[in-house]
Amino acid sequence: MSALTISAIAVLMIVIVAFIGSMVKIVREYERAVIFRLGRLIGAKGPGLFIRIPGLDTFRKVDLRVITIDVPRQTSVTKDNVTVTVDAVVYLRVFDPVLAVTKVEQYLNATNLMAQTTLRDVLGQVELDELLAKREELGKRVSNIVDELTDPWGVKVTAVTLREVVLPESMTRALARQAEADREKRSRVIIAEGEYEASKMLVEAARLIGQQPVALKLRELQTLGEIAREKNLIVVTSTTDIKELGPVIALTHGDKAKGLKE
């Protein structure tokens, strides 16, 4: 066998191997290949190996994993005429790769634009207080609307989260003043409730003491004793029994003696 024949066979083998290599394609577990033959849809293949006829078949890979899209900041006017800026994140996945390729040119870009429009529309239907207090509910509302619109494209929107709400500086100061006023209000209510409970206890104590004359007398003597500890005071009492005033007088003399020693 001549050298020319050997070279021809080698070249032929290389061509055959290259041709077979171009026919055999691999897609991963989370991918699908949408195949077109002469421009006509054949279907989705994968995961694993599949055969493509070079020159006749073309294919496009589609990722089936959850994809996140960062929605640019959107400025909108709420129902109560407050201008707010909100940015969001969209979570989506492709459940039908054939529809994602044949029904829309770029499903990621189309879903992003759809989310922007829907977000502005929803913000215009709510007031500022609802926006600040119910972000999660508003995100679910946007998610449901976008999911319904993208369903014909084979795209499932799993969630939309409102990441940040930016308010005008004047509105931020007004909310801070409102929050401070609310805290002051709660503080005063707590103090008033404490005074109310204390007054109820005093009324109950007075009622119990009033039912027992001896307890009232003991309370009076206790008060006189506390007053007697003060120097240079004259105590006037309705008590006529000198025996009852004995402890008070003794306490008074004791304080005076202590003062002289000092």
NORQUIJO-V246435 format. One record per residue. RES is the residue in one letter. PHI is phi as a letter, one per 30 degrees, with the letter a starting at -180 (* if undefined). D_FIRST is the distance of its C-alpha to the first C-alpha in Angstrom with 2 decimals. Layout:
# NORQUIJO-V246435
[[RES	PHI	D_FIRST] [RES	PHI	D_FIRST]]
This chain:
# NORQUIJO-V246435
[[M	*	0.00] [S	d	3.75] [A	d	6.67] [L	d	8.29] [T	d	6.48] [I	d	7.03] [S	d	10.41] [A	d	11.22] [I	d	10.85] [A	d	12.94] [V	d	15.40] [L	d	15.77] [M	d	16.53] [I	d	18.98] [V	d	20.63] [I	d	21.02] [V	d	22.53] [A	d	24.79] [F	d	25.86] [I	d	26.77] [G	d	28.50] [S	d	30.55] [M	d	31.54] [V	d	32.87] [K	b	36.16] [I	b	38.77] [V	b	42.51] [R	d	44.97] [E	e	47.84] [Y	c	50.33] [E	b	48.19] [R	b	47.42] [A	c	44.95] [V	c	46.48] [I	c	43.70] [F	b	43.92] [R	c	41.58] [L	h	41.94] [G	i	45.25] [R	c	46.55] [L	d	47.57] [I	c	45.53] [G	k	47.36] [A	c	47.27] [K	c	44.58] [G	j	44.69] [P	d	45.04] [G	j	41.57] [L	d	38.24] [F	a	38.07] [I	c	35.48] [R	b	35.65] [I	d	33.79] [P	d	32.69] [G	i	34.34] [L	c	36.79] [D	c	38.50] [T	b	40.55] [F	b	42.63] [R	b	45.42] [K	d	46.25] [V	b	49.89] [D	d	51.52] [L	c	53.94] [R	d	55.74] [V	d	59.26] [I	c	59.27] [T	c	62.20] [I	b	63.36] [D	d	65.89] [V	d	68.32] [P	e	69.79] [R	e	73.54] [Q	c	75.55] [T	c	79.10] [S	b	81.44] [V	c	85.17] [T	d	86.52] [K	d	89.11] [D	c	91.91] [N	i	90.69] [V	c	89.07] [T	d	85.94] [V	b	83.31] [T	b	79.73] [V	b	77.42] [D	c	73.78] [A	b	71.88] [V	b	68.66] [V	c	66.92] [Y	c	64.84] [L	b	62.54] [R	b	59.50] [V	c	57.37] [F	c	57.93] [D	b	56.04] [P	d	52.91] [V	d	52.56] [L	d	56.09] [A	d	55.65] [V	c	52.75] [T	c	54.02] [K	c	57.80] [V	b	58.08] [E	d	56.02] [Q	b	56.52] [Y	d	58.42] [L	d	59.17] [N	d	60.77] [A	d	62.57] [T	d	63.99] [N	d	65.12] [L	d	67.01] [M	d	68.51] [A	d	69.76] [Q	d	71.35] [T	d	73.25] [T	d	74.39] [L	d	75.52] [R	d	77.74] [D	d	79.21] [V	d	80.08] [L	d	81.65] [G	d	83.88] [Q	c	85.26] [V	b	86.49] [E	d	89.12] [L	d	88.51] [D	d	90.03] [E	d	87.76] [L	d	84.71] [L	d	85.58] [A	c	86.59] [K	b	84.02] [R	d	80.69] [E	d	78.86] [E	d	80.40] [L	d	79.57] [G	d	75.96] [K	d	75.79] [R	d	77.31] [V	d	74.74] [S	d	71.95] [N	d	73.16] [I	d	73.43] [V	d	70.00] [D	d	68.41] [E	d	69.92] [L	d	68.68] [T	c	65.10] [D	e	64.76] [P	d	63.31] [W	c	60.50] [G	i	59.44] [V	c	60.93] [K	c	63.43] [V	d	65.81] [T	d	66.86] [A	a	69.41] [V	b	70.96] [T	c	72.88] [L	d	75.33] [R	d	74.53] [E	a	77.29] [V	c	80.39] [V	c	81.72] [L	c	85.35] [P	d	87.34] [E	d	89.24] [S	d	92.62] [M	d	91.67] [T	d	90.43] [R	d	93.83] [A	d	95.66] [L	d	93.73] [A	d	94.50] [R	d	98.21] [Q	d	98.10] [A	d	96.48] [E	d	99.14] [A	d	101.89] [D	d	100.48] [R	d	100.44] [E	d	104.02] [K	d	105.05] [R	d	103.58] [S	d	105.29] [R	d	108.67] [V	d	108.24] [I	d	107.49] [I	d	110.57] [A	d	112.75] [E	d	111.55] [G	d	112.36] [E	d	115.87] [Y	d	116.39] [E	d	115.49] [A	d	117.73] [S	d	120.64] [K	d	120.29] [M	d	120.47] [L	d	123.55] [V	d	125.23] [E	d	124.53] [A	d	125.85] [A	d	129.00] [R	d	129.55] [L	d	129.31] [I	d	131.61] [G	d	134.08] [Q	d	134.38] [Q	b	135.40] [P	e	138.37] [V	d	137.83] [A	d	134.24] [L	d	135.48] [K	d	138.07] [L	d	135.50] [R	d	133.24] [E	d	136.18] [L	d	137.05] [Q	d	133.42] [T	d	133.43] [L	d	136.73] [G	d	135.32] [E	d	132.35] [I	d	134.74] [A	d	137.05] [R	d	134.37] [E	d	134.69] [K	d	137.40] [N	h	140.40] [L	c	140.06] [I	c	142.87] [V	c	141.87] [V	c	143.83] [T	b	143.53] [S	d	145.29] [T	d	145.54] [T	c	149.19] [D	d	148.71] [I	d	148.68] [K	d	147.04] [E	d	143.99] [L	d	143.73] [G	e	144.05] [P	d	140.32] [V	d	139.97] [I	d	142.98] [A	d	141.74] [L	d	138.34] [T	d	140.04] [H	d	142.25] [G	d	139.29] [D	d	137.38] [K	d	140.46] [A	d	140.97] [K	d	137.37] [G	d	137.81] [L	d	140.87] [K	d	139.08] [E	d	136.29]]
